[in-house]
Amino acid sequence: MLNFPADGGINAILSAFFYTLSVLLVCDGLLQRSTKKMPLFAYLVITSIILCGIAYYYYHDRDLTLRIYVLNYGFGLIFLYSLLNLLSLRRGIFTEKLLFWLLAAFTAQFFVRTALTSHGIPSDGVEFSTSIFWLTLQFSLAILGVAFSLALLAVVVSDKMFTLEQERAVDPLTNLLNRRGFTEQAEKLLSDEAETPISLLQLDIDYFKSINDTFGHPVGDCVLTSVAQIISKVSGPSAICARMGGEEFSVLVPRTGPANAFRLADKIRRAVKETHYTVLPAKRKITVSIGVATAKPHFTLDRLLLVADNALYAAKRSGRDRIESTSETVSKRREIATY
């Protein structure tokens, strides 16, 4: 080790500062991943307490054992604070659970190892390097530290894979699912909820091409984003909402029969029409045409999409800004009910 600075007290304080900073940064990174954060005030207080403790037990009441207590118990408390704020990881995916329990073990070793091995520590540098405390510290860091680091790396990799999967399945403009993402989730829902009514809404923004032609594509993009937000908000968290391409959207609603699906479609239609779009002139209204279909148990997504599309085309042919739905389930479609 470098003997810099030459003054042992300053050396100890600087070392403690960088050790503490590294622990705080690791914990802050873990917390930020879970959208949490340690207050800046806590950073300053913790760092100050540790550094003051190191300085006191070096210059005023020189005691190596107490300096070890200050560092190890201080680090343990920082990790414990993070652990208590990351309890949700226990219910996460495998890598998150693994990270949580390794973090718990890593936190515990600061208290247990220090309490069991810090008695009678020699102050001589050579003897200290062969003491039970030092050897146990190196062993615990080699095992738990490496395991914790690998678990952290595994979480980073899984986060990146999840991000890539989201990018593959999500429309970047509206943040709704794209066609691929919708198909995957819709087929799973139809399989899981095979014995319950499921309804599909197919929506199309009326005369959207004229908006692009008149006001430009940036304005058209703003309209698409606003309509997507309305659809998502009105449909609720249980619905699967997607931008299928261009100005066409799909909403798959679980445990919803024809009547409730029709009412939901009308809420969306009204909300879109009554919204003021700041990028457009005040008198310019945005409307949508909607086709609604309800699946019988064990019906396929392709068939459901086909019938909802047919209802949507009927709504457009009938004058737009309207809803049309099948009067029966998609397996026995005969009539079109018009709003």
Backbone as numpy.savetxt, mean C-alpha at the origin, in Angstrom:
# Nx Ny Nz CAx CAy CAz Cx Cy Cz
40.93 -0.91 14.41 40.10 0.29 14.41 40.96 1.54 14.41
40.52 2.57 13.75 41.26 3.83 13.72 41.12 4.54 15.06
42.22 5.05 15.55 42.21 5.80 16.80 42.00 7.29 16.49
40.84 7.59 15.92 40.53 8.97 15.55 39.07 9.26 15.86
38.81 10.32 16.61 39.78 11.24 17.24 40.58 10.55 18.34
41.71 11.14 18.66 42.59 10.53 19.65 41.97 10.52 21.03
41.19 11.55 21.37 40.53 11.61 22.67 39.48 10.51 22.76
39.62 9.64 23.75 38.71 8.50 23.87 37.27 8.88 24.06
37.01 9.96 24.81 35.64 10.38 25.04 34.96 10.86 23.78
35.67 11.71 23.03 35.11 12.20 21.77 34.90 11.04 20.80
35.84 10.12 20.79 35.73 8.93 19.94 34.48 8.14 20.29
34.24 7.95 21.58 33.07 7.19 22.03 31.77 7.91 21.66
31.76 9.24 21.82 30.56 10.01 21.52 30.25 10.00 20.03
31.29 10.19 19.20 31.08 10.16 17.74 30.63 8.79 17.28
31.24 7.74 17.83 30.83 6.38 17.46 29.37 6.15 17.83
28.99 6.58 19.04 27.60 6.43 19.48 26.65 7.21 18.58
27.07 8.38 18.14 26.22 9.20 17.26 25.93 8.47 15.95
26.97 7.92 15.33 26.77 7.25 14.04 26.03 5.93 14.20
26.28 5.20 15.30 25.52 3.98 15.56 24.03 4.32 15.74
23.77 5.34 16.53 22.38 5.74 16.79 21.70 6.21 15.50
22.42 6.98 14.71 21.86 7.47 13.45 21.50 6.31 12.53
22.35 5.29 12.46 22.08 4.14 11.59 20.84 3.39 12.07
20.70 3.22 13.40 19.53 2.54 13.94 18.26 3.34 13.65
18.32 4.65 13.84 17.15 5.49 13.58 16.75 5.46 12.11
17.72 5.46 11.21 17.41 5.43 9.78 16.77 4.11 9.38
17.28 2.99 9.93 16.68 1.69 9.63 15.23 1.66 10.11
15.00 2.09 11.35 13.65 2.07 11.91 12.72 3.03 11.17
13.25 4.19 10.79 12.43 5.14 10.05 12.03 4.58 8.69
12.95 3.87 8.05 12.63 3.23 6.78 11.53 2.20 6.93
11.61 1.39 7.99 10.58 0.38 8.25 9.23 1.04 8.50
9.24 2.12 9.27 7.99 2.81 9.59 7.39 3.48 8.35
8.23 4.11 7.54 7.73 4.79 6.35 7.11 3.81 5.37
7.65 2.60 5.31 7.06 1.59 4.42 5.61 1.32 4.81
5.31 1.41 6.09 3.94 1.19 6.58 3.20 2.52 6.77
3.66 3.56 6.06 3.05 4.89 6.09 2.99 5.47 7.51
4.01 5.17 8.29 4.13 5.73 9.63 5.47 6.44 9.72
5.64 7.21 10.78 6.87 7.99 10.88 7.15 8.31 12.34
8.43 8.27 12.69 8.84 8.71 14.01 8.98 10.23 14.00
8.38 10.93 14.96 8.47 12.40 14.98 9.92 12.87 15.06
10.19 13.99 14.42 11.54 14.56 14.46 11.97 14.85 15.89
11.02 15.29 16.71 11.32 15.56 18.11 11.86 14.31 18.80
11.27 13.16 18.49 11.72 11.90 19.09 13.14 11.57 18.66
13.46 11.82 17.38 14.83 11.63 16.89 15.81 12.41 17.77
15.51 13.69 17.95 16.43 14.57 18.68 16.56 14.17 20.14
15.43 13.82 20.76 15.45 13.45 22.18 16.24 12.16 22.39
15.96 11.14 21.58 16.65 9.86 21.73 18.15 10.02 21.52
18.51 10.70 20.45 19.94 10.90 20.17 20.62 11.67 21.28
19.97 12.70 21.79 20.55 13.51 22.85 20.74 12.71 24.13
19.74 11.90 24.49 19.83 11.09 25.71 21.00 10.11 25.62
21.12 9.44 24.48 22.20 8.46 24.32 23.56 9.14 24.36
23.72 10.23 23.64 25.01 10.92 23.61 25.37 11.53 24.97
24.37 12.08 25.64 24.63 12.63 26.98 25.02 11.52 27.96
24.35 10.37 27.82 24.70 9.25 28.69 26.12 8.76 28.46
26.51 8.68 27.20 27.88 8.25 26.87 28.89 9.26 27.43
28.61 10.54 27.23 29.53 11.58 27.72 29.62 11.56 29.24
28.48 11.39 29.91 28.47 11.41 31.38 29.29 10.25 31.94
29.06 9.06 31.39 29.75 7.88 31.93 31.16 7.70 31.36
31.61 8.70 30.64 33.03 8.71 30.25 33.79 9.80 31.01
33.26 11.00 31.01 33.99 12.13 31.58 33.69 12.33 33.07
32.45 12.12 33.49 32.09 12.43 34.88 32.20 11.20 35.78
31.61 10.13 35.37 31.63 8.90 36.18 31.99 7.75 35.24
33.28 7.61 34.95 33.71 6.68 33.91 33.32 5.25 34.26
32.47 4.68 33.41 31.99 3.31 33.64 31.63 2.69 32.29
32.45 1.77 31.83 32.23 1.14 30.53 30.93 0.35 30.51
30.63 -0.34 31.60 29.42 -1.15 31.65 28.17 -0.30 31.48
28.14 0.85 32.15 26.97 1.72 32.02 26.88 2.34 30.63
28.02 2.60 30.00 27.97 3.09 28.62 27.39 2.02 27.70
27.73 0.77 27.97 27.16 -0.34 27.19 25.65 -0.42 27.40
25.20 -0.24 28.66 23.77 -0.24 28.93 23.07 0.88 28.16
23.65 2.07 28.18 23.04 3.21 27.49 22.87 2.92 26.01
23.92 2.43 25.37 23.85 2.15 23.93 22.86 1.04 23.62
23.03 -0.12 24.27 22.22 -1.29 23.90 20.76 -1.13 24.29
20.49 -0.63 25.50 19.10 -0.43 25.88 18.47 0.71 25.07
19.28 1.71 24.73 18.77 2.78 23.87 18.37 2.27 22.50
19.24 1.46 21.89 18.92 0.88 20.58 17.72 -0.05 20.69
17.68 -0.83 21.78 16.56 -1.74 21.98 15.24 -1.01 22.06
15.22 0.13 22.75 13.98 0.91 22.87 13.56 1.50 21.53
14.53 1.91 20.72 14.20 2.44 19.39 13.55 1.35 18.54
14.16 0.16 18.54 13.59 -0.95 17.77 12.24 -1.37 18.34
12.10 -1.32 19.68 10.83 -1.69 20.30 9.72 -0.73 19.89
10.02 0.55 19.84 9.04 1.54 19.38 8.58 1.20 17.96
9.54 0.87 17.10 9.19 0.52 15.72 8.37 -0.75 15.68
8.75 -1.74 16.47 8.04 -3.02 16.49 6.58 -2.83 16.88
6.34 -2.03 17.90 4.97 -1.81 18.36 4.13 -1.06 17.34
4.78 -0.30 16.48 4.06 0.42 15.42 3.94 -0.39 14.13
4.50 -1.60 14.13 4.47 -2.44 12.94 3.74 -3.76 13.20
2.84 -3.76 14.18 2.11 -4.99 14.52 1.29 -5.50 13.35
0.90 -4.61 12.45 0.09 -5.03 11.30 0.85 -6.00 10.39
2.18 -6.01 10.47 2.96 -6.93 9.64 2.66 -8.38 9.96
2.17 -8.64 11.18 1.85 -10.02 11.56 0.73 -10.60 10.71
-0.08 -9.73 10.13 -1.20 -10.18 9.29 -0.91 -10.00 7.81
0.35 -9.69 7.49 0.72 -9.45 6.10 1.11 -10.72 5.37
1.80 -10.55 4.25 2.28 -11.69 3.48 3.44 -12.36 4.22
3.90 -13.49 3.70 4.91 -14.28 4.40 6.16 -13.47 4.72
6.66 -12.72 3.74 7.89 -11.96 3.97 7.70 -10.89 5.05
6.50 -10.32 5.15 6.24 -9.33 6.19 6.19 -9.98 7.56
5.56 -11.15 7.65 5.53 -11.87 8.92 6.94 -12.25 9.35
7.73 -12.74 8.40 9.11 -13.11 8.70 9.90 -11.90 9.20
9.73 -10.77 8.53 10.43 -9.55 8.94 10.01 -9.14 10.35
8.73 -9.23 10.66 8.25 -8.82 11.98 8.88 -9.65 13.08
8.86 -10.97 12.92 9.36 -11.83 14.00 10.88 -11.76 14.11
11.57 -11.57 13.03 13.02 -11.38 13.12 13.34 -10.02 13.76
12.53 -9.02 13.47 12.70 -7.73 14.12 12.45 -7.86 15.62
11.44 -8.66 15.99 11.16 -8.89 17.41 12.34 -9.56 18.10
12.92 -10.58 17.44 14.07 -11.27 18.02 15.28 -10.35 18.10
15.48 -9.57 17.06 16.61 -8.63 17.03 16.46 -7.58 18.13
15.23 -7.14 18.35 14.96 -6.17 19.42 15.23 -6.78 20.79
14.74 -8.00 21.00 14.88 -8.65 22.30 16.34 -8.88 22.67
17.18 -9.18 21.68 18.57 -9.50 22.01 19.32 -8.31 22.59
18.91 -7.10 22.28 19.57 -5.94 22.88 19.39 -5.92 24.39
18.22 -6.37 24.86 17.96 -6.39 26.30 18.52 -7.66 26.96
18.20 -8.82 26.38 18.58 -10.09 26.99 20.09 -10.28 26.97
20.69 -10.11 25.81 22.14 -10.31 25.68 22.91 -9.36 26.59
22.50 -8.10 26.60 23.21 -7.12 27.43 23.10 -7.44 28.91
21.89 -7.82 29.35 21.69 -8.12 30.77 22.49 -9.35 31.21
22.65 -10.33 30.33 23.31 -11.58 30.71 24.83 -11.54 30.58
25.36 -10.66 29.77 26.81 -10.74 29.45 27.61 -9.49 29.80
26.97 -8.47 30.35 27.69 -7.20 30.53 28.33 -7.03 31.91
28.27 -8.04 32.77 28.86 -7.92 34.10 30.35 -8.20 34.05
31.12 -7.38 34.75 32.56 -7.60 34.85 33.29 -7.44 33.53
32.87 -6.50 32.71 33.53 -6.29 31.42 34.86 -5.59 31.64
35.95 -6.12 31.11 37.26 -5.48 31.27 37.34 -4.20 30.44
38.01 -3.20 30.97 38.16 -1.94 30.24 39.34 -1.96 29.29
40.23 -2.91 29.48 41.38 -3.04 28.59 40.90 -3.49 27.21
41.43 -2.85 26.16 40.96 -3.13 24.80 41.17 -4.56 24.38
42.33 -5.14 24.70 42.63 -6.52 24.29 41.72 -7.49 25.02
41.57 -7.31 26.33 40.71 -8.20 27.11 39.24 -8.04 26.71
38.85 -6.80 26.40 37.47 -6.55 26.01 37.11 -7.32 24.74
38.05 -7.39 23.80 37.79 -8.07 22.52 37.62 -9.57 22.67
38.00 -10.12 23.83 37.83 -11.56 24.07 36.80 -11.83 25.16
36.10 -10.79 25.60 35.11 -10.95 26.67 33.85 -11.64 26.16
33.11 -12.22 27.10 31.85 -12.88 26.75 30.89 -11.90 26.08
30.85 -10.68 26.60 29.95 -9.67 26.02 30.27 -9.44 24.55
31.53 -9.21 24.25 31.92 -8.88 22.88 31.69 -10.06 21.93
32.05 -11.27 22.39 31.88 -12.45 21.55 30.39 -12.73 21.31
29.58 -12.55 22.35 28.13 -12.76 22.19 27.52 -11.71 21.27
28.01 -10.47 21.40 27.54 -9.41 20.51 27.84 -9.74 19.05
29.05 -10.18 18.78 29.42 -10.51 17.40 28.59 -11.69 16.88
28.35 -12.67 17.75 27.57 -13.84 17.33 26.12 -13.45 17.03
25.51 -12.65 17.91 24.11 -12.27 17.71 23.94 -11.40 16.47
24.90 -10.50 16.24 24.83 -9.68 15.04 25.03 -10.51 13.78
25.92 -11.50 13.88 26.18 -12.36 12.71 24.96 -13.19 12.35
24.23 -13.67 13.37 23.07 -14.53 13.10 21.80 -13.69 12.90
21.38 -12.99 13.95 20.13 -12.24 13.86 20.24 -11.03 12.94
21.39 -10.37 12.98 21.57 -9.20 12.12 21.50 -9.56 10.65
22.18 -10.63 10.28 22.16 -11.07 8.88 20.77 -11.56 8.49
20.13 -12.34 9.38 18.79 -12.85 9.08 17.79 -11.70 8.92
17.89 -10.71 9.80 17.02 -9.54 9.71 17.26 -8.78 8.41
18.51 -8.64 8.03 18.85 -7.93 6.79 18.32 -8.67 5.57
18.42 -10.00 5.58 17.91 -10.79 4.46 16.39 -10.70 4.39
15.73 -10.70 5.55 14.27 -10.56 5.56 13.86 -9.19 5.02
14.63 -8.18 5.39 14.37 -6.83 4.89 14.54 -6.78 3.38
15.57 -7.45 2.88 15.80 -7.52 1.44 14.65 -8.25 0.75
14.16 -9.33 1.37 13.05 -10.08 0.79 11.79 -9.23 0.70
11.56 -8.40 1.70 10.39 -7.50 1.68 10.54 -6.46 0.57
11.75 -5.94 0.41 12.00 -4.96 -0.65 11.72 -5.58 -2.02
12.19 -6.82 -2.21 11.98 -7.51 -3.48 10.48 -7.76 -3.71
9.78 -8.21 -2.67 8.34 -8.47 -2.81 7.58 -7.18 -3.07
8.02 -6.08 -2.45 7.38 -4.78 -2.72 7.56 -4.38 -4.18
8.76 -4.60 -4.69 9.04 -4.25 -6.08 8.21 -5.11 -7.03
8.10 -6.40 -6.71 7.29 -7.29 -7.54 5.83 -6.87 -7.51
5.35 -6.47 -6.32 3.97 -6.02 -6.20 3.74 -4.76 -7.03
4.72 -3.84 -6.97 4.62 -2.61 -7.76 4.55 -2.91 -9.25
5.41 -3.82 -9.70 5.40 -4.20 -11.11 4.08 -4.85 -11.49
3.54 -5.67 -10.58 2.26 -6.31 -10.84 1.14 -5.28 -10.92
1.21 -4.28 -10.02 0.22 -3.21 -10.05 0.30 -2.41 -11.34
1.52 -2.11 -11.78 1.70 -1.37 -13.02 1.16 -2.16 -14.20
1.27 -3.47 -14.13 0.77 -4.33 -15.21 -0.75 -4.36 -15.23
-1.38 -4.17 -14.05 -2.82 -4.35 -13.95 -3.60 -3.05 -13.79
-2.89 -1.91 -13.65 -3.57 -0.65 -13.36 -3.38 0.34 -14.50
-4.45 1.06 -14.82 -4.39 2.11 -15.83 -3.67 3.32 -15.23
-2.57 3.77 -15.82 -1.78 4.84 -15.21 -2.48 6.19 -15.17
-3.43 6.43 -16.06 -4.10 7.73 -16.09 -5.14 7.85 -14.99
-5.98 6.84 -14.83 -7.11 6.93 -13.90 -6.88 6.20 -12.58
-5.85 5.37 -12.51 -5.57 4.53 -11.34 -6.65 3.48 -11.10
-7.53 3.29 -12.05 -8.43 2.14 -12.01 -7.70 0.94 -12.63
-8.28 -0.23 -12.48 -7.72 -1.39 -13.15 -7.78 -1.21 -14.66
-6.83 -1.82 -15.37 -6.95 -1.89 -16.82 -7.67 -3.18 -17.20
-7.76 -3.47 -18.49 -8.52 -4.64 -18.93 -7.93 -5.93 -18.35
-6.61 -6.03 -18.35 -5.97 -7.24 -17.82 -6.29 -7.41 -16.32
-6.11 -6.31 -15.57 -6.37 -6.38 -14.13 -7.83 -6.68 -13.84
-8.73 -6.08 -14.62 -10.16 -6.32 -14.43 -10.50 -7.78 -14.70
-9.97 -8.31 -15.77 -10.26 -9.70 -16.13 -9.82 -10.65 -15.03
-8.62 -10.44 -14.50 -8.10 -11.32 -13.45 -8.97 -11.26 -12.20
-9.30 -10.05 -11.75 -10.08 -9.93 -10.52 -11.54 -10.33 -10.73
-12.08 -10.02 -11.89 -13.48 -10.36 -12.16 -13.68 -11.87 -12.23
-12.76 -12.56 -12.89 -12.88 -14.02 -12.99 -12.76 -14.67 -11.62
-11.91 -14.13 -10.78 -11.77 -14.66 -9.41 -13.05 -14.42 -8.62
-13.63 -13.22 -8.77 -14.87 -12.91 -8.06 -16.01 -13.82 -8.53
-16.13 -14.02 -9.82 -17.18 -14.89 -10.35 -17.02 -16.32 -9.85
-15.77 -16.73 -9.65 -15.52 -18.08 -9.13 -15.82 -18.16 -7.64
-15.38 -17.16 -6.88 -15.57 -17.19 -5.42 -17.01 -16.96 -5.02
-17.73 -16.13 -5.80 -19.11 -15.77 -5.46 -20.08 -16.43 -6.43
-19.82 -17.68 -6.77 -20.58 -18.35 -7.82 -22.06 -18.50 -7.47
-22.40 -18.53 -6.20 -23.79 -18.76 -5.81 -24.54 -17.47 -5.48
-23.93 -16.33 -5.71 -24.57 -15.05 -5.38 -24.75 -14.21 -6.64
-25.74 -13.31 -6.66 -25.92 -12.46 -7.84 -24.77 -11.47 -7.99
-24.30 -11.33 -9.21 -23.23 -10.39 -9.54 -23.66 -9.60 -10.76
-23.52 -8.29 -10.69 -23.95 -7.44 -11.81 -22.78 -6.69 -12.41
-22.88 -6.45 -13.70 -21.85 -5.73 -14.44 -22.44 -4.49 -15.07
-21.74 -3.37 -14.89 -22.11 -2.11 -15.53 -21.04 -1.78 -16.57
-21.48 -1.56 -17.80 -20.59 -1.09 -18.86 -20.93 0.37 -19.15
-19.94 1.26 -19.00 -20.17 2.70 -19.15 -19.34 3.26 -20.29
-19.90 4.24 -20.96 -19.18 4.91 -22.04 -19.50 6.40 -21.96
-18.45 7.24 -22.00 -18.67 8.69 -21.96 -19.21 9.14 -23.32
-20.34 9.83 -23.29 -20.99 10.25 -24.53 -20.20 11.36 -25.22
-20.07 11.23 -26.53 -19.43 12.25 -27.38 -18.04 12.64 -26.89
-17.31 11.66 -26.39 -15.99 11.96 -25.83 -15.01 12.43 -26.91
-15.15 11.89 -28.10 -14.25 12.30 -29.19 -14.34 13.80 -29.46
-15.55 14.34 -29.34 -15.71 15.78 -29.59 -15.01 16.61 -28.52
-14.90 16.07 -27.31 -14.18 16.78 -26.24 -12.70 16.87 -26.60
-12.13 15.75 -27.03 -10.72 15.76 -27.45 -10.50 16.68 -28.64
-11.41 16.60 -29.61 -11.25 17.40 -30.82 -11.40 18.90 -30.55
-12.29 19.26 -29.64 -12.57 20.67 -29.36 -11.61 21.29 -28.36
-11.31 20.56 -27.29 -10.53 21.14 -26.18 -9.13 20.56 -26.05
-8.84 19.50 -26.78 -7.52 18.90 -26.72 -7.45 17.69 -25.81
-6.45 16.86 -26.03 -6.31 15.62 -25.27 -6.02 15.84 -23.79
-5.25 16.86 -23.39 -5.05 17.07 -21.94 -6.37 17.29 -21.20
-7.29 18.04 -21.82 -8.60 18.24 -21.20 -9.37 16.93 -21.17
-9.28 16.17 -22.26 -9.93 14.87 -22.29 -9.41 13.95 -21.20
-8.11 14.00 -20.95 -7.52 13.18 -19.88 -8.06 13.60 -18.52
-8.22 14.90 -18.31 -8.78 15.39 -17.04 -10.22 14.90 -16.85
-10.98 14.90 -17.93 -12.36 14.41 -17.86 -12.37 12.92 -17.53
-11.51 12.15 -18.18 -11.42 10.72 -17.90 -11.09 10.46 -16.43
-10.13 11.22 -15.92 -9.72 11.05 -14.52 -10.87 11.39 -13.58
-11.58 12.47 -13.86 -12.69 12.88 -13.00 -13.82 11.86 -13.02
-14.16 11.38 -14.21 -15.22 10.38 -14.32 -14.81 9.10 -13.60
-13.55 8.71 -13.72 -13.06 7.51 -13.03 -13.20 7.65 -11.52
-12.88 8.83 -11.00 -13.01 9.07 -9.56 -14.46 8.99 -9.12
-15.36 9.51 -9.93 -16.79 9.44 -9.61 -17.25 7.99 -9.57
-16.88 7.24 -10.59 -17.28 5.83 -10.67 -16.78 5.06 -9.46
-15.52 5.26 -9.10 -14.93 4.54 -7.97 -15.61 4.92 -6.66
-15.86 6.21 -6.47 -16.46 6.68 -5.22 -17.89 6.20 -5.07
-18.69 6.32 -6.12 -20.10 5.94 -6.05 -20.26 4.42 -5.95
-19.40 3.68 -6.62 -19.54 2.21 -6.65 -19.18 1.57 -5.32
-18.28 2.18 -4.56 -17.92 1.63 -3.25 -16.74 0.69 -3.31
-16.18 0.35 -2.14 -14.94 -0.43 -2.09 -15.07 -1.88 -2.54
-16.28 -2.44 -2.50 -16.43 -3.84 -2.89 -16.50 -4.03 -4.40
-16.75 -2.96 -5.14 -16.87 -3.06 -6.60 -15.50 -3.13 -7.26
-15.44 -3.81 -8.38 -14.22 -3.88 -9.19 -14.40 -2.91 -10.35
-13.65 -1.82 -10.32 -13.80 -0.76 -11.33 -12.59 -0.75 -12.26
-12.84 -0.54 -13.54 -11.74 -0.58 -14.51 -12.02 0.37 -15.67
-10.93 0.86 -16.23 -11.00 1.55 -17.52 -10.60 0.52 -18.56
-11.55 0.17 -19.40 -11.33 -0.92 -20.35 -10.63 -0.46 -21.61
-10.52 0.85 -21.78 -9.88 1.39 -22.97 -10.63 2.62 -23.44
-9.90 3.63 -23.90 -10.56 4.84 -24.39 -11.43 5.46 -23.31
-12.70 5.67 -23.65 -13.64 6.28 -22.71 -14.61 5.26 -22.12
-14.26 3.98 -22.18 -15.15 2.92 -21.71 -14.69 2.39 -20.36
-15.66 2.22 -19.45 -15.38 1.74 -18.10 -16.27 0.54 -17.79
-15.80 -0.29 -16.86 -16.58 -1.43 -16.39 -16.61 -1.42 -14.87
-17.76 -1.82 -14.32 -17.91 -1.95 -12.86 -18.58 -3.28 -12.58
-17.89 -4.16 -11.88 -18.45 -5.45 -11.49 -18.79 -5.37 -10.01
-20.07 -5.63 -9.69 -20.54 -5.42 -8.31 -21.00 -6.75 -7.72
-20.35 -7.22 -6.66 -20.75 -8.49 -6.06 -22.03 -8.37 -5.23
-22.74 -9.50 -5.10 -23.94 -9.58 -4.26 -24.94 -8.47 -4.60
-25.13 -8.27 -5.88 -26.03 -7.19 -6.35 -26.91 -7.72 -7.47
-28.22 -7.67 -7.25 -29.16 -8.12 -8.25 -29.50 -7.02 -9.25
-30.40 -7.31 -10.19 -30.72 -6.36 -11.27 -31.23 -5.01 -10.76
-32.13 -5.02 -9.77 -32.72 -3.76 -9.30 -31.67 -2.85 -8.66
-30.86 -3.43 -7.77 -29.82 -2.62 -7.12 -28.75 -2.18 -8.10
-28.44 -3.03 -9.07 -27.46 -2.65 -10.09 -27.97 -1.47 -10.91
-29.27 -1.50 -11.22 -29.86 -0.39 -11.98 -29.80 0.91 -11.18
-30.10 0.80 -9.87 -30.04 1.99 -9.02 -28.62 2.54 -8.93
-27.64 1.65 -8.82 -26.25 2.09 -8.78 -25.87 2.79 -10.08
-26.28 2.21 -11.19 -25.99 2.82 -12.49 -26.59 4.22 -12.58
-27.80 4.39 -12.05 -28.43 5.70 -12.11 -27.71 6.71 -11.21
-27.20 6.25 -10.07 -26.41 7.14 -9.20 -25.16 7.63 -9.92
-24.50 6.71 -10.61 -23.30 7.08 -11.35 -23.65 8.05 -12.47
-24.72 7.74 -13.21 -25.13 8.59 -14.34 -25.42 10.01 -13.86
-26.16 10.12 -12.76 -26.51 11.44 -12.23 -25.27 12.17 -11.71
-24.40 11.45 -11.01 -23.20 12.09 -10.45 -22.29 12.63 -11.55
-22.13 11.87 -12.62 -21.30 12.32 -13.74 -21.91 13.56 -14.39
-23.22 13.54 -14.56 -23.90 14.65 -15.25 -23.92 15.92 -14.40
-24.03 15.76 -13.08 -24.17 16.93 -12.20 -22.84 17.52 -11.76
-21.75 16.85 -12.07 -20.42 17.35 -11.68 -19.99 18.49 -12.60
-19.40 19.52 -11.99 -18.83 20.62 -12.78 -17.36 20.31 -13.05
-16.99 20.25 -14.30 -15.62 19.94 -14.70 -14.91 21.26 -14.99
-13.97 21.60 -14.15 -13.33 22.92 -14.22 -12.58 23.15 -15.53
-12.20 22.08 -16.21 -11.45 22.23 -17.46 -12.37 22.52 -18.64
-13.68 22.45 -18.41 -14.65 22.66 -19.49 -15.48 23.91 -19.21
-16.08 24.49 -20.25 -17.01 25.61 -20.05 -18.15 25.19 -19.13
-18.69 26.13 -18.38 -19.70 25.82 -17.37 -20.93 25.12 -17.96
-21.28 25.48 -19.19 -22.49 24.90 -19.79 -22.26 23.52 -20.40
-21.01 23.11 -20.50 -20.71 21.83 -21.13 -20.90 20.71 -20.10
-21.84 19.83 -20.35 -22.13 18.72 -19.47 -21.48 17.44 -19.99
-21.06 16.61 -19.06 -20.56 15.28 -19.40 -21.62 14.27 -19.02
-21.95 13.39 -19.94 -22.94 12.34 -19.66 -22.36 10.99 -20.02
-22.97 9.96 -19.47 -22.54 8.59 -19.77 -23.75 7.75 -20.14
-23.51 6.79 -21.00 -24.50 5.75 -21.29 -24.05 4.48 -20.59
-25.00 3.73 -20.04 -24.65 2.58 -19.21 -25.50 1.37 -19.61
-24.83 0.24 -19.76 -25.51 -1.03 -19.95 -25.31 -1.90 -18.72
-26.39 -2.55 -18.27 -26.34 -3.34 -17.03 -26.77 -4.77 -17.33
-26.03 -5.72 -16.76 -26.39 -7.14 -16.88 -26.09 -7.83 -15.57
-26.92 -8.82 -15.23 -26.72 -9.59 -14.00 -26.52 -11.05 -14.35
-25.50 -11.65 -13.76 -25.15 -13.03 -14.09 -25.89 -14.01 -13.20
-26.27 -15.13 -13.79 -26.73 -16.26 -13.01 -25.52 -16.99 -12.42
-25.73 -17.83 -11.40 -24.60 -18.59 -10.87 -23.84 -19.35 -11.95
-22.53 -19.37 -11.82 -21.63 -20.11 -12.70 -21.57 -19.54 -14.11
-21.97 -18.27 -14.30 -21.89 -17.70 -15.64 -20.51 -17.15 -15.90
-20.08 -17.16 -17.17 -18.72 -16.73 -17.51 -18.64 -15.21 -17.65
-17.43 -14.71 -17.48 -17.20 -13.27 -17.63 -17.43 -12.83 -19.07
-16.99 -13.63 -20.02 -17.15 -13.27 -21.43 -18.62 -13.07 -21.79
-19.46 -13.98 -21.32 -20.89 -13.87 -21.61 -21.49 -12.64 -20.94
-21.08 -12.38 -19.71 -21.58 -11.22 -18.98 -21.18 -9.92 -19.68
-19.93 -9.86 -20.12 -19.46 -8.68 -20.85 -20.24 -8.48 -22.14
-20.51 -9.57 -22.85 -21.23 -9.48 -24.12 -22.62 -8.89 -23.92
-23.34 -9.38 -22.92 -24.71 -8.91 -22.71 -24.72 -7.46 -22.22
-23.79 -7.11 -21.32 -23.71 -5.73 -20.85 -23.34 -4.79 -21.99
-22.44 -5.23 -22.87 -22.09 -4.42 -24.04 -23.30 -4.21 -24.94
-24.08 -5.25 -25.14 -25.28 -5.12 -25.98 -26.25 -4.10 -25.37
-26.38 -4.14 -24.04 -27.25 -3.16 -23.37 -26.68 -1.75 -23.51
-25.36 -1.62 -23.44 -24.72 -0.31 -23.61 -24.97 0.23 -25.02
-24.81 -0.62 -26.02 -25.05 -0.17 -27.39 -26.50 0.25 -27.58
-27.41 -0.46 -26.92 -28.83 -0.09 -27.00 -29.06 1.28 -26.37
-28.36 1.56 -25.27 -28.49 2.88 -24.62 -27.99 3.98 -25.54
-26.91 3.73 -26.25 -26.38 4.74 -27.17 -27.32 4.94 -28.35
-27.86 3.85 -28.85 -28.78 3.98 -29.98 -30.06 4.71 -29.58
-30.40 4.63 -28.30 -31.65 5.24 -27.82 -31.50 6.71 -27.46
-30.31 7.28 -27.64 -30.15 8.71 -27.42 -29.09 9.11 -26.42
-28.40 8.15 -25.81 -27.33 8.41 -24.84 -27.88 9.03 -23.54
-26.98 9.21 -22.56 -27.33 9.70 -21.23 -28.49 8.89 -20.67
-28.37 7.57 -20.75 -29.43 6.70 -20.29 -28.87 5.35 -19.87
-29.70 4.56 -19.25 -29.32 3.23 -18.77 -30.23 2.21 -19.41
-29.64 1.13 -19.85 -30.43 0.01 -20.32 -29.91 -1.24 -19.66
-30.84 -2.08 -19.23 -30.43 -3.31 -18.55 -31.27 -4.47 -19.01
-30.73 -5.64 -18.89 -31.48 -6.84 -19.24 -32.56 -7.05 -18.21
-33.74 -7.39 -18.64 -34.84 -7.61 -17.71 -34.74 -8.96 -17.03
-33.92 -9.87 -17.59 -33.68 -11.16 -16.97 -32.18 -11.33 -16.81
-31.77 -12.41 -16.19 -30.35 -12.69 -16.06 -29.78 -13.03 -17.41
-28.48 -12.97 -17.53 -27.86 -13.05 -18.84 -28.07 -14.39 -19.52
-28.41 -15.43 -18.77 -28.59 -16.72 -19.42 -29.92 -16.81 -20.16
-30.85 -15.88 -19.86 -32.15 -15.91 -20.53 -32.55 -14.50 -20.96
-31.62 -13.80 -21.59 -31.88 -12.42 -21.98 -32.84 -12.38 -23.17
-33.95 -11.62 -22.99 -34.90 -11.50 -24.09 -35.30 -10.04 -24.32
-35.38 -9.26 -23.21 -35.90 -7.91 -23.34 -34.88 -6.91 -22.83
-35.07 -5.65 -23.22 -34.24 -4.55 -22.72 -35.13 -3.58 -21.97
-34.77 -3.32 -20.70 -35.51 -2.33 -19.92 -34.77 -1.01 -20.03
-35.48 0.05 -20.32 -34.85 1.34 -20.58 -35.19 2.33 -19.48
-34.14 3.06 -19.05 -34.37 4.13 -18.07 -34.99 5.32 -18.79
